[in-house]
């Protein structure tokens, strides 16, 4: 599988050397016409947008969790919080309505 940079280079070369139209370039390289236009406009493909991830339910509790884990740094290994224990404390002490998998991650 070739990279998008290599694909863009092939599209640009075919357009320059063979003088193919956007539609024929799209058909030949099996991409959309939009992709062909992007390749002709710039040698580098546009960077992918990374969606900003949020933690709306866990956000207000992050300070509490960090405090628990910082306190565990001085505790003996057997007395440190597991993810299950952190989850239990959040539910019991802070009435958190979150799932265990959210806390574990």
N, C-alpha and C positions, 0 to 999 in steps of 0.2 A: 504494500500500500504506500502510495506516494504522499508526500506532505503537501499542504496547501500552497506552500511557497513554490514547490516544483510544478504544481498544477498551474499556478498563475504564470510561471515562466513559460510553460508550453503554450498556454492560451495567447500570451503576448507575442510569442515567436510566430505562431500560426497566423495571427492577425497581421503581423508585420510582413512576413515572408510570402504567405499564400494569399493575403488580402481577403480572407473570409469574412462574412458578415457575422453579426452577433448571434443571430439565430443558428447559423450553420456551425459556429464555434460551440454553442451550447449543445447542439445535437451531437457533434463529434466527441466532445469531452464528457458528455452525459452530466452536465450541470445546468443550473437555471441560467436564464439570460441575465438575471441580476448579478450572479456570480461572475459572469463574463464581463459585465460592465465594471464591476469592482476590480477585476484583474487588469482591464485596460486603463483604468484610472490610476492605479498605483501598483508598484511591483510587489509590495508587501501586503499580505492580507490584513484586514482590520483585526485588531485585538478582540478577543472574546470578552464579552461583558460577564463579570462574575456578580451574581446577585448578592446583595447585602443580606446576610442571614441575621435574624433577630431571635432572641429568646424571651418572648413576652411574659411567659409564666415564670421562668426562672430568674429573670432580670432583677427583680427586687430582692431576691433571696441570695444572690451571689455573694454579697458582703457577709451574710451569716455563714454560708458554706466556707468561704475563705477563712473566717475566724475559727471555725471548727478545725479546719485542716492545719492552720498555723499553730493552734494549741496542740495538735497531734505531733508536731515535730519534736517536742520535748518528752512526750509520753513513751513508755515502753512499747515495743512492737505489738504485743498482744492486746494492748489497750487502745490502739488507734481506731479511728472510725472506718468502717467499711461503707460501701455505697448504700447497702441496706440500712445500716445504722443512721447514716446521714438522712436518708429518706424518712425513716421512722421519726427522727427528731424534728424534721421539718413539718411533718404532718401533726405530731403531738404538740409541739411547742409553738408553732407558728400558723397552724391551721391551713397549711398550704394545700392547694388543690392541684397537684401535679402528678404525673405518672412516675413510676420507679425508673423506667428506661430513660426519661429525661434527666433525672438526677444521676444515673449511672454514666451517661455520656458526658 
